[in-house]
Amino acid sequence: MNSGANFSGINEAKADMGSIYDRPDPRAYFNTLETLDYSIPSNAKPLFQKLISQLRRQRSHDEICVLDLGCSYGVNAALLKHDVSMDDLYEHWTQVEMKNATSDEVIQNDQQYFEELGDPENLKVIGVDQAENAVAFAEEIGLVDEGLPLNLEQESLPPEARQNLEPVDLMISTGCVGYVTEKSFEQLMPMVTEYQPAWIANFVLRMFPYNRIENTLRRWGYETEKLTDHFFRQRRFASAEEQNQVMEQLESQDVDPTGLEADGHFVAEFYLSRPAAEVRELPLQRLLAV
Ligand SMILES: C[S@@+](CC[C@H](N)C(=O)[O-])C[C@H]1O[C@@H](n2cnc3c(N)ncnc32)[C@H](O)[C@@H]1O
């Protein structure tokens, strides 16, 4: 397997959050990220919803299948299936009443919480993440319909994973590119193009160059558009040191942080990749205006 983009050097600028990604339940994740105002899934939600409603219109089925790369505890699935915001999820998963509960009790409580939210959106979500416990949690409470605990940077997609899955309409990610490179995308492309080519929508921190993923997708007949003049806050910097390192990274890539990262937050941009003919027919700006 070819080696992927060298994001590991860039990642050194970021605080290491690895210890909260693979717990048996999301309390540590939400307690930590609330203090940093992690908000990219909320900021991404309206765009993902727009794409889902467009896909419903264009494809002859009402149930849309979403593959969430780096699904974690099912955060995007929760936001897209239910009428909840990140603030609601922060309130729910940091509640003091559950502080000393076991993970089994958290799971029971969460099954009830999401059930009481009423009928979910007509979506199937396939979740891919290297964090086995997080994926198992997301499946157990029903946010993710099919979980694939995989690190496609280092392992191959098992053939049975591909055979058992629904045709994917939309592949999404928030906060994941940078951890994953074009290698993961290359492996997922046969699966997400097998029936009807899926749209691929990624929110990507400005410090991670997207060109190698874009080139990989081009080999599959995809064209990528970046939403220009739109910036999406991901989270506050954890420290002045983290901010300085990220600013240095950006400056070394000729990316100007003025008014964005310089104001204290990681900032992401939105990339949508679709088959080239579809892009020509309805470019991103017009697609979002419909
Ligand atoms: C910042 S979190 C984002 C999670 C979720 N998308 C969100 O926005 O809340 C990054 C996620 O990427 C996952 N991740 C890191 N490296 C990965 C890899 N090589 N393959 C799949 N997932 C990975 C982590 O386990 C974690 O769940």
The ligand as a Gaussian input file, in Angstrom:
#p B3LYP/6-31G(d) Opt

LIG

0 1
 C      -11.877000      14.743000      16.409000
 S      -12.584000      13.151000      16.397000
 C      -13.993000      13.476000      15.374000
 C      -15.131000      12.554000      15.668000
 C      -16.474000      12.974000      15.084000
 N      -16.450000      12.920000      13.644000
 C      -16.845000      14.335000      15.581000
 O      -16.742000      15.294000      14.813000
 O      -17.241000      14.448000      16.754000
 C      -11.530000      12.209000      15.328000
 C      -11.964000      10.784000      15.117000
 O      -11.103000      10.192000      14.131000
 C      -10.879000       8.867000      14.527000
 N       -9.663000       8.375000      13.870000
 C       -8.381000       8.696000      14.119000
 N       -7.553000       8.024000      13.308000
 C       -8.329000       7.231000      12.523000
 C       -8.069000       6.290000      11.493000
 N       -6.828000       6.039000      11.093000
 N       -9.111000       5.661000      10.928000
 C      -10.384000       5.908000      11.330000
 N      -10.698000       6.792000      12.300000
 C       -9.675000       7.453000      12.890000
 C      -10.755000       8.936000      16.036000
 O      -10.902000       7.666000      16.629000
 C      -11.869000       9.921000      16.355000
 O      -13.085000       9.250000      16.574000

